[in-house]
Amino acid sequence: MGRKSGREEDIIERRKKEPPGSFFYSGAAGFTIAELVAVLIIAGVLAAVAVPRLGTFGAAQDEVKLYDQTLAALRYAQKAALAMQHTVCATFSGGTTLTLTYASVYGSAICDANLMPPGGAGAPYTVVRQGSAGYTAAAPFSYDRVGRPSAAQTISLAGGRAITVEAETGYVR
């Protein structure tokens, strides 16, 4: 037998110092076939469960977004009516759009001016549907100068959610 190189001697010394089962104890590296198969099976199960839900994820998110934006717009309309002491109207058109307007003349019930969104951007306060979301049942109504709605309202969205405006208080939920 020939003389061992310095590298081989280092490996032998290191193996003597390492306890059995240690990563450095064996010269083998990598994954076993069983480990690879287990990872592939887990990934396949996760994909089978997650992928079908991704198709409805976008539509559900569109409805949640429309619901939240409509809720915020109606609450803003009531607060604006109180702050300005003018009538504020909520008009639904085509099952796709909510527009807020207000009466420019004090005491008038005719909404003839666009209500600006918070921050005063140049466009009127409008909520437009995204994707397949929309309004299935919504009638135009107004808030008087003390924040009371003209009538109790239930605004239904295409996905089954509903927004209720209480008759006396104007509370939006």
N, C-alpha and C positions, 0 to 999 in steps of 0.2 A: 504494500500500500504506500502510496505516495504521501507526501506532506500536504496537509490541508492549507488552503489559502486563508488569509486573514479574515475574509468575509465569512467563510464557512465556520471558522472558529467563533466569530462573533455571534452567529446564528445559534450555534450549539450552546454557547454560554447563556444567551438570552433565554432559550428554551429551558435550560436547567433552572433559571431563576423564576420563570413564570409558573403559576399554579395551573393544574389541568383545567380545561374549560375556558381559559383566558383566550381572548381574541388572537394574541400573538403566539399562543401555544402551537396551533396547527398552521401549516403552510397554506391551507385552503382559503380561498377568498370568493366572495360572490354569494348568490342566493341559490337555494336548492329548487328543483322543479316544483316540489310541493308548495313552497312559499310563493313562487310565481303564479301557480294555478290558483291559490287562495286569494291573492290580490286581484287577479282577473275576475274571479267569481264575485267578489265584493264590488268591484267596479261595475260589473254587469248588472247586479241587482240595484245598485244606486241609480244607474242610468235608466233602467226599466221603470223605476218609480218616479224619477224626477222629470224625464223628458215628456211624458204625457201631460204633466201639469204646466209645462211651459207654454203650451198652446192657449190655455185659458188665463194665464197670468196677465197678459197684456190687456185683455178685455176687462178683467176684474180691476186692474189698476186704473183703467180709464174711468170706470164707474166711481171708484173711490175718489179719484181726483175731481170729477164733476160734482160729486156729493159735497166734498169739502169746500170747493170753490163757491158753490151755490149757497151753502150754509153761511160762509163768510160774507158773501155779497148781501144776503138778506139781513144779516146782523148789522152790516155797515149801513144799509139803507135805513134801518130803524134809527141808528145813532145819528146819521146825517139829518134825518127829519127832526129829531130832537134838537140838534145843535143849530141848524139853520132856521128852525121854526117855520118850515115850508113842507108841503106835501111831497113825498117821494114815491114814485111809482116803480113797480117791478113788472116788466113786460116779458112774457115768454113767446118766442116766435119759432114756428116750424119744428118744435120739439128739439131744437138744437142750440138755441141762444136765449140768454137772459140779459136784458138791458135795463139799466137803472137811469131814470130821468127824474126831474123835480119841477115843481111849479115855480116859475120865476117871480110870480106876483104873490105877495103875502096874502094868505087866506083863500087863494084859488085852489081848486081841485084838479085843474088841467095841467098836466105835466108837459112842459114845452121846452125844457132845457136839459141838456145832458149832464148827468151827475159824474163828476170826475172821480177817478179812483184815489185812494190815499196817496198822498205825495203830489197830487195835482198834475199828473201827466196829461198830455194833450188830448188823448182819446177818451170817449165816454166809458164808464164802468160797464164792461160787457164780459159775460162768462159764455164761452163757446165750447161745445162738446168736443171731445177728442175720441177718435176711433169709433167704436160702436155704441158708446154711451149716449144717452139722450133722455129727454123728458117725455113721459108717456101721458101724464095728466098734470097740467099746470095752467091755472087761469090767472090773468093779469090782476093785480091788486095794488093797493097803495097804503102807505103809512101816513097818518095825519101829522100835524105839527107837534103832537105830544107823543108820537110813537105808536099809536094804536093802528092796527091794520083795518082796512075797510071791511074785511070779513075773515073768518078763520080759513086757513088754507092747508091743504095737503098736497104737496108736490111730489109726484111719483117719478122715479127714475126707471129706465128700461130694465135694469137688472133686479128690480124688486125693492130697492131701498126707498124710503119715504122721508120727506122733510115736513114737519108740522109747524105752522105758525098759529100760536094761540090767539083767540079772538080778542080778549080784553087787554092782555098785557103785551102782545106782539112778540112774546118769547119764541125764539126759533130753535127747534130741536129736531 
